Amino acid sequence: MATIKRKTARDRQFGGFTPYGNLTTLTYSLLTNATGAVIDSDSIAAIAIGDVIDLGELPEGMNLEDAQVIVSKGMTATIKGNLGFKYSDGVDLADAPQDSSYFVKDGDLATVGRVRANGSKLITLAKSARLILTVAGAANAKASEIQVVVTGELKGPR
């Protein structure tokens, strides 16, 4: 099982602390080529069952409120995915544990459409984390286009 890390994570992000509010939407793009490999990543291998795709950073102090996976061009049939996070330093926290399916558990990545968050917790990240997508059901063997949108409030470091 490989961990595939995207080289560019956040492009054109706007947000931060202003008198107008702290709500931020972060968009992460996941594109695969005709062989099923993640474009602009550190791997040329096709996505396999159990692979973890590191989509990018979630900033320290972000209150994770919602997420959706927008499948514009689906992966190979029967592919499912869990969308969650792990801490950048790899050290778990008791009050806000890492969770590989925090946002979505068993989301359909093969069918064009939107997969809404189905998690039931609301947490604020005490330190920076990585947004991760764990693949299950089948290996990917085709080109696909997926965007992940995470919405939350930037509360700043504790």
Disulfide bonds with the S-S distance in Angstrom:
none
